Amino acid sequence: MESKNNGGLAHISDHYSLKSILLIFLLKCLALLPLGVLRKAGALLGWLCWTFSSRMAVTTKANINLCFPEMTTNDRNLLARNSILETFKTIVEAAPAWLWSERKVKEHILEVAGLELLEEGFYQGKGVVVLAPHLGNWEVFGLYLNNCGCGQSSQLYQAPKDIRLDRLIYAARSRAGARMVATDIKGVATLLKSLKSGEIVAILPDQVPGDTGGEFAPLFGNSAHTMTLVPKLIEKTGAKAVMGFAARTQTENKHGWKIIFKEVDDKIYAEHIQNDLQTSLSAMNRSIENVVKEYPAQYQWEYKRFKRVPAGNKKPY
């Protein structure tokens, strides 16, 4: 029995290695294409996904129905369709985001808005927590944070199981100097140390946390299990919080991204966060809502954000 199990594991490992080799080869091929061509290819893949009602399309519809009940059915369907197209643009943009040189990526950043908000927090010396939701291209945004003149950033990183993909993604995300931090207790300690040193910490605030890492707070009128890490870091360090994302945009002659920084809802700085965590979490989620409403189609609606529900509530998926 032991010999058979080992053989089975080896077979699975080989299978995944072959998949990663093919995926990396595909990424390298895609990285040779102009950004405009990549986006057209992504839109085509998204159209196919929508046309054949994939699981991704079903989840996207469910989330948009939950979050925008005031919209007409036609408008919700249109937003869901556009969201799928934009999601596939994000997927194919992983190739340039990971494999282009820093210089080439920077050449495609066509505009930066609100950088003074980040600089203000940085020069206060207590660190900045940059909240970067799954909006636009967060890979490009993470790279930009280390090219904006505010020093090194620390960014949470959960390694994929395949070692080849891990090497590629880790190297890509850290190539501009970002410190990749594991999503564990040791990683949280590193984030805390970075903030106390006056550095930037980047966090995706709309991920579903584990059982002990979150509480329910309203998001688009629904109860969302929301990470408590952000308000706790703010309370312990006095850090400033700023929203940030990279929206897809284009001019007459060029496709690229617009880097945008926005203020957070002031109530994220609840006077005694440990005693009023709900106020801080609700403010963080309102901050997410505000930026998502600016570019609703570019948000990752296919993510099962509401998969955890309060006891007794019906699961939406």
Contacts in CASP RR format, 6 or more apart in sequence:
PFRMAT RR
TARGET T0000
AUTHOR 0000-0000-0000
METHOD contacts of the structure
MODEL  1
MESKNNGGLAHISDHYSLKSILLIFLLKCLALLPLGVLRKAGALLGWLCW
TFSSRMAVTTKANINLCFPEMTTNDRNLLARNSILETFKTIVEAAPAWLW
SERKVKEHILEVAGLELLEEGFYQGKGVVVLAPHLGNWEVFGLYLNNCGC
GQSSQLYQAPKDIRLDRLIYAARSRAGARMVATDIKGVATLLKSLKSGEI
VAILPDQVPGDTGGEFAPLFGNSAHTMTLVPKLIEKTGAKAVMGFAARTQ
TENKHGWKIIFKEVDDKIYAEHIQNDLQTSLSAMNRSIENVVKEYPAQYQ
WEYKRFKRVPAGNKKPY
16 161 0 8 1.000
16 162 0 8 1.000
17 162 0 8 1.000
17 164 0 8 1.000
19 162 0 8 1.000
20 162 0 8 1.000
20 164 0 8 1.000
20 165 0 8 1.000
21 164 0 8 1.000
23 165 0 8 1.000
24 164 0 8 1.000
24 165 0 8 1.000
24 168 0 8 1.000
27 94 0 8 1.000
27 95 0 8 1.000
27 98 0 8 1.000
27 99 0 8 1.000
27 168 0 8 1.000
28 95 0 8 1.000
28 99 0 8 1.000
29 95 0 8 1.000
30 38 0 8 1.000
30 41 0 8 1.000
30 92 0 8 1.000
30 95 0 8 1.000
30 96 0 8 1.000
31 95 0 8 1.000
31 96 0 8 1.000
31 98 0 8 1.000
31 99 0 8 1.000
31 100 0 8 1.000
33 41 0 8 1.000
33 95 0 8 1.000
34 255 0 8 1.000
35 93 0 8 1.000
35 96 0 8 1.000
35 108 0 8 1.000
35 255 0 8 1.000
35 256 0 8 1.000
36 250 0 8 1.000
36 255 0 8 1.000
38 89 0 8 1.000
38 92 0 8 1.000
38 93 0 8 1.000
38 95 0 8 1.000
38 96 0 8 1.000
39 89 0 8 1.000
39 92 0 8 1.000
39 93 0 8 1.000
39 248 0 8 1.000
39 255 0 8 1.000
41 92 0 8 1.000
42 85 0 8 1.000
42 88 0 8 1.000
42 89 0 8 1.000
42 91 0 8 1.000
42 92 0 8 1.000
43 85 0 8 1.000
43 88 0 8 1.000
43 89 0 8 1.000
45 88 0 8 1.000
45 91 0 8 1.000
45 92 0 8 1.000
46 84 0 8 1.000
46 85 0 8 1.000
46 87 0 8 1.000
46 88 0 8 1.000
47 84 0 8 1.000
47 85 0 8 1.000
49 56 0 8 1.000
49 57 0 8 1.000
49 84 0 8 1.000
49 88 0 8 1.000
50 57 0 8 1.000
50 80 0 8 1.000
50 81 0 8 1.000
50 84 0 8 1.000
50 85 0 8 1.000
56 84 0 8 1.000
56 87 0 8 1.000
56 302 0 8 1.000
57 80 0 8 1.000
57 84 0 8 1.000
57 302 0 8 1.000
59 301 0 8 1.000
59 302 0 8 1.000
59 303 0 8 1.000
59 304 0 8 1.000
59 317 0 8 1.000
60 80 0 8 1.000
60 83 0 8 1.000
60 84 0 8 1.000
60 87 0 8 1.000
60 301 0 8 1.000
60 302 0 8 1.000
61 76 0 8 1.000
61 77 0 8 1.000
61 80 0 8 1.000
62 316 0 8 1.000
62 317 0 8 1.000
63 301 0 8 1.000
63 302 0 8 1.000
63 303 0 8 1.000
63 304 0 8 1.000
63 305 0 8 1.000
63 306 0 8 1.000
63 316 0 8 1.000
64 76 0 8 1.000
64 79 0 8 1.000
64 80 0 8 1.000
64 83 0 8 1.000
64 301 0 8 1.000
65 76 0 8 1.000
66 220 0 8 1.000
66 222 0 8 1.000
66 306 0 8 1.000
66 316 0 8 1.000
67 219 0 8 1.000
67 220 0 8 1.000
67 221 0 8 1.000
67 222 0 8 1.000
68 75 0 8 1.000
68 76 0 8 1.000
68 79 0 8 1.000
68 220 0 8 1.000
71 79 0 8 1.000
79 296 0 8 1.000
79 297 0 8 1.000
80 301 0 8 1.000
82 297 0 8 1.000
83 296 0 8 1.000
83 297 0 8 1.000
83 298 0 8 1.000
83 299 0 8 1.000
83 301 0 8 1.000
83 302 0 8 1.000
84 302 0 8 1.000
85 297 0 8 1.000
86 136 0 8 1.000
86 248 0 8 1.000
86 297 0 8 1.000
86 298 0 8 1.000
87 300 0 8 1.000
87 301 0 8 1.000
87 302 0 8 1.000
89 248 0 8 1.000
90 136 0 8 1.000
90 137 0 8 1.000
90 298 0 8 1.000
90 300 0 8 1.000
93 137 0 8 1.000
93 139 0 8 1.000
93 140 0 8 1.000
94 139 0 8 1.000
96 104 0 8 1.000
96 105 0 8 1.000
96 108 0 8 1.000
97 105 0 8 1.000
97 137 0 8 1.000
97 139 0 8 1.000
97 140 0 8 1.000
97 143 0 8 1.000
97 172 0 8 1.000
98 139 0 8 1.000
98 168 0 8 1.000
98 169 0 8 1.000
98 172 0 8 1.000
98 173 0 8 1.000
99 172 0 8 1.000
102 143 0 8 1.000
102 147 0 8 1.000
102 175 0 8 1.000
102 176 0 8 1.000
105 140 0 8 1.000
105 143 0 8 1.000
106 144 0 8 1.000
106 147 0 8 1.000
108 254 0 8 1.000
108 255 0 8 1.000
108 256 0 8 1.000
108 257 0 8 1.000
109 140 0 8 1.000
109 144 0 8 1.000
109 246 0 8 1.000
109 256 0 8 1.000
109 257 0 8 1.000
109 258 0 8 1.000
109 259 0 8 1.000
110 249 0 8 1.000
110 250 0 8 1.000
110 251 0 8 1.000
110 254 0 8 1.000
110 256 0 8 1.000
110 257 0 8 1.000
110 258 0 8 1.000
111 249 0 8 1.000
111 258 0 8 1.000
111 259 0 8 1.000
112 148 0 8 1.000
112 258 0 8 1.000
112 259 0 8 1.000
112 260 0 8 1.000
113 258 0 8 1.000
113 259 0 8 1.000
113 260 0 8 1.000
113 261 0 8 1.000
114 260 0 8 1.000
114 261 0 8 1.000
114 262 0 8 1.000
115 148 0 8 1.000
115 259 0 8 1.000
115 261 0 8 1.000
117 242 0 8 1.000
117 261 0 8 1.000
117 262 0 8 1.000
117 263 0 8 1.000
118 128 0 8 1.000
118 130 0 8 1.000
118 148 0 8 1.000
118 150 0 8 1.000
118 200 0 8 1.000
118 242 0 8 1.000
118 261 0 8 1.000
119 150 0 8 1.000
120 240 0 8 1.000
121 127 0 8 1.000
121 128 0 8 1.000
121 240 0 8 1.000
121 242 0 8 1.000
122 128 0 8 1.000
122 150 0 8 1.000
122 151 0 8 1.000
122 198 0 8 1.000
122 200 0 8 1.000
124 240 0 8 1.000
125 198 0 8 1.000
126 195 0 8 1.000
126 198 0 8 1.000
126 237 0 8 1.000
126 238 0 8 1.000
126 239 0 8 1.000
126 240 0 8 1.000
127 194 0 8 1.000
127 195 0 8 1.000
127 196 0 8 1.000
127 197 0 8 1.000
127 198 0 8 1.000
127 199 0 8 1.000
127 200 0 8 1.000
127 201 0 8 1.000
127 237 0 8 1.000
127 238 0 8 1.000
127 239 0 8 1.000
127 240 0 8 1.000
128 150 0 8 1.000
128 195 0 8 1.000
128 198 0 8 1.000
128 199 0 8 1.000
128 200 0 8 1.000
128 201 0 8 1.000
128 239 0 8 1.000
128 240 0 8 1.000
128 241 0 8 1.000
128 242 0 8 1.000
129 195 0 8 1.000
129 201 0 8 1.000
129 203 0 8 1.000
129 230 0 8 1.000
129 233 0 8 1.000
129 234 0 8 1.000
129 239 0 8 1.000
129 240 0 8 1.000
129 241 0 8 1.000
129 242 0 8 1.000
130 145 0 8 1.000
130 153 0 8 1.000
130 200 0 8 1.000
130 201 0 8 1.000
130 202 0 8 1.000
130 203 0 8 1.000
130 241 0 8 1.000
130 242 0 8 1.000
130 243 0 8 1.000
130 244 0 8 1.000
131 203 0 8 1.000
131 205 0 8 1.000
131 230 0 8 1.000
131 241 0 8 1.000
131 242 0 8 1.000
131 243 0 8 1.000
131 244 0 8 1.000
131 264 0 8 1.000
131 284 0 8 1.000
131 287 0 8 1.000
131 288 0 8 1.000
132 138 0 8 1.000
132 141 0 8 1.000
132 142 0 8 1.000
132 202 0 8 1.000
132 203 0 8 1.000
132 204 0 8 1.000
132 205 0 8 1.000
132 243 0 8 1.000
132 244 0 8 1.000
132 245 0 8 1.000
133 204 0 8 1.000
133 205 0 8 1.000
133 206 0 8 1.000
133 243 0 8 1.000
133 245 0 8 1.000
133 288 0 8 1.000
133 291 0 8 1.000
133 292 0 8 1.000
133 299 0 8 1.000
134 204 0 8 1.000
134 206 0 8 1.000
134 299 0 8 1.000
134 300 0 8 1.000
134 303 0 8 1.000
135 245 0 8 1.000
135 247 0 8 1.000
135 291 0 8 1.000
135 292 0 8 1.000
135 295 0 8 1.000
135 298 0 8 1.000
135 299 0 8 1.000
135 300 0 8 1.000
136 245 0 8 1.000
136 246 0 8 1.000
136 247 0 8 1.000
136 248 0 8 1.000
136 257 0 8 1.000
136 295 0 8 1.000
136 298 0 8 1.000
136 299 0 8 1.000
137 246 0 8 1.000
137 248 0 8 1.000
137 257 0 8 1.000
138 204 0 8 1.000
138 245 0 8 1.000
138 246 0 8 1.000
139 172 0 8 1.000
139 173 0 8 1.000
140 246 0 8 1.000
140 257 0 8 1.000
141 244 0 8 1.000
141 245 0 8 1.000
141 246 0 8 1.000
141 257 0 8 1.000
141 259 0 8 1.000
142 153 0 8 1.000
142 155 0 8 1.000
142 173 0 8 1.000
142 178 0 8 1.000
142 202 0 8 1.000
142 246 0 8 1.000
143 173 0 8 1.000
143 175 0 8 1.000
143 176 0 8 1.000
143 178 0 8 1.000
144 246 0 8 1.000
144 259 0 8 1.000
145 153 0 8 1.000
145 155 0 8 1.000
145 178 0 8 1.000
145 200 0 8 1.000
145 202 0 8 1.000
146 152 0 8 1.000
146 153 0 8 1.000
146 176 0 8 1.000
146 177 0 8 1.000
146 178 0 8 1.000
147 176 0 8 1.000
148 259 0 8 1.000
150 200 0 8 1.000
151 199 0 8 1.000
151 200 0 8 1.000
152 177 0 8 1.000
152 178 0 8 1.000
152 179 0 8 1.000
152 199 0 8 1.000
152 200 0 8 1.000
153 178 0 8 1.000
153 179 0 8 1.000
153 199 0 8 1.000
153 200 0 8 1.000
153 201 0 8 1.000
153 202 0 8 1.000
154 178 0 8 1.000
154 179 0 8 1.000
154 181 0 8 1.000
154 190 0 8 1.000
154 191 0 8 1.000
154 194 0 8 1.000
154 199 0 8 1.000
154 200 0 8 1.000
154 201 0 8 1.000
154 202 0 8 1.000
155 173 0 8 1.000
155 178 0 8 1.000
155 179 0 8 1.000
155 180 0 8 1.000
155 181 0 8 1.000
155 201 0 8 1.000
155 202 0 8 1.000
155 203 0 8 1.000
156 181 0 8 1.000
156 182 0 8 1.000
156 183 0 8 1.000
156 187 0 8 1.000
156 191 0 8 1.000
156 202 0 8 1.000
156 203 0 8 1.000
156 204 0 8 1.000
157 170 0 8 1.000
157 173 0 8 1.000
157 180 0 8 1.000
157 181 0 8 1.000
157 182 0 8 1.000
157 183 0 8 1.000
158 182 0 8 1.000
158 183 0 8 1.000
159 166 0 8 1.000
159 169 0 8 1.000
159 170 0 8 1.000
159 182 0 8 1.000
160 166 0 8 1.000
160 169 0 8 1.000
170 180 0 8 1.000
173 180 0 8 1.000
174 180 0 8 1.000
178 202 0 8 1.000
179 190 0 8 1.000
179 194 0 8 1.000
181 187 0 8 1.000
181 190 0 8 1.000
181 191 0 8 1.000
188 229 0 8 1.000
191 201 0 8 1.000
191 203 0 8 1.000
191 229 0 8 1.000
191 233 0 8 1.000
192 233 0 8 1.000
192 236 0 8 1.000
192 237 0 8 1.000
194 200 0 8 1.000
194 201 0 8 1.000
195 201 0 8 1.000
195 233 0 8 1.000
195 236 0 8 1.000
195 237 0 8 1.000
195 238 0 8 1.000
195 239 0 8 1.000
196 237 0 8 1.000
198 239 0 8 1.000
201 233 0 8 1.000
201 239 0 8 1.000
203 227 0 8 1.000
203 229 0 8 1.000
203 230 0 8 1.000
205 226 0 8 1.000
205 227 0 8 1.000
205 230 0 8 1.000
205 284 0 8 1.000
205 288 0 8 1.000
206 219 0 8 1.000
206 288 0 8 1.000
206 303 0 8 1.000
206 305 0 8 1.000
207 227 0 8 1.000
208 224 0 8 1.000
208 225 0 8 1.000
208 304 0 8 1.000
208 305 0 8 1.000
208 307 0 8 1.000
208 308 0 8 1.000
209 225 0 8 1.000
209 226 0 8 1.000
209 227 0 8 1.000
209 228 0 8 1.000
209 229 0 8 1.000
210 225 0 8 1.000
213 227 0 8 1.000
213 228 0 8 1.000
213 229 0 8 1.000
214 225 0 8 1.000
214 226 0 8 1.000
214 227 0 8 1.000
214 228 0 8 1.000
215 225 0 8 1.000
215 226 0 8 1.000
215 228 0 8 1.000
215 277 0 8 1.000
215 278 0 8 1.000
215 281 0 8 1.000
216 223 0 8 1.000
216 224 0 8 1.000
216 225 0 8 1.000
216 226 0 8 1.000
216 310 0 8 1.000
217 223 0 8 1.000
217 224 0 8 1.000
217 226 0 8 1.000
217 278 0 8 1.000
217 281 0 8 1.000
217 282 0 8 1.000
217 284 0 8 1.000
217 285 0 8 1.000
218 224 0 8 1.000
218 282 0 8 1.000
218 285 0 8 1.000
219 226 0 8 1.000
219 285 0 8 1.000
219 288 0 8 1.000
219 289 0 8 1.000
219 305 0 8 1.000
220 289 0 8 1.000
222 306 0 8 1.000
223 306 0 8 1.000
223 309 0 8 1.000
223 310 0 8 1.000
223 313 0 8 1.000
224 285 0 8 1.000
224 305 0 8 1.000
224 306 0 8 1.000
225 308 0 8 1.000
226 281 0 8 1.000
226 284 0 8 1.000
226 285 0 8 1.000
228 277 0 8 1.000
228 281 0 8 1.000
230 241 0 8 1.000
230 268 0 8 1.000
230 280 0 8 1.000
230 284 0 8 1.000
231 268 0 8 1.000
231 270 0 8 1.000
231 273 0 8 1.000
231 277 0 8 1.000
231 280 0 8 1.000
231 281 0 8 1.000
231 284 0 8 1.000
232 273 0 8 1.000
232 274 0 8 1.000
233 239 0 8 1.000
234 241 0 8 1.000
234 268 0 8 1.000
234 269 0 8 1.000
234 273 0 8 1.000
234 280 0 8 1.000
235 273 0 8 1.000
235 274 0 8 1.000
241 264 0 8 1.000
241 268 0 8 1.000
241 269 0 8 1.000
241 284 0 8 1.000
241 287 0 8 1.000
242 261 0 8 1.000
242 262 0 8 1.000
242 263 0 8 1.000
242 264 0 8 1.000
243 261 0 8 1.000
243 262 0 8 1.000
243 263 0 8 1.000
243 264 0 8 1.000
243 287 0 8 1.000
243 288 0 8 1.000
243 290 0 8 1.000
243 291 0 8 1.000
244 259 0 8 1.000
244 260 0 8 1.000
244 261 0 8 1.000
244 262 0 8 1.000
244 291 0 8 1.000
245 259 0 8 1.000
245 260 0 8 1.000
245 291 0 8 1.000
245 295 0 8 1.000
246 257 0 8 1.000
246 258 0 8 1.000
246 259 0 8 1.000
246 260 0 8 1.000
247 257 0 8 1.000
247 258 0 8 1.000
247 260 0 8 1.000
247 294 0 8 1.000
247 295 0 8 1.000
247 298 0 8 1.000
248 255 0 8 1.000
248 256 0 8 1.000
248 257 0 8 1.000
248 258 0 8 1.000
248 298 0 8 1.000
249 255 0 8 1.000
249 256 0 8 1.000
249 257 0 8 1.000
249 258 0 8 1.000
250 256 0 8 1.000
260 291 0 8 1.000
262 287 0 8 1.000
262 290 0 8 1.000
262 291 0 8 1.000
264 283 0 8 1.000
264 284 0 8 1.000
264 287 0 8 1.000
265 283 0 8 1.000
265 284 0 8 1.000
265 286 0 8 1.000
265 287 0 8 1.000
265 290 0 8 1.000
266 283 0 8 1.000
267 279 0 8 1.000
267 280 0 8 1.000
267 282 0 8 1.000
267 283 0 8 1.000
268 280 0 8 1.000
268 283 0 8 1.000
268 284 0 8 1.000
268 287 0 8 1.000
269 280 0 8 1.000
270 276 0 8 1.000
270 277 0 8 1.000
270 279 0 8 1.000
270 280 0 8 1.000
270 283 0 8 1.000
273 280 0 8 1.000
292 299 0 8 1.000
304 317 0 8 1.000
306 316 0 8 1.000
306 317 0 8 1.000
307 315 0 8 1.000
307 316 0 8 1.000
307 317 0 8 1.000
309 315 0 8 1.000
309 316 0 8 1.000
END
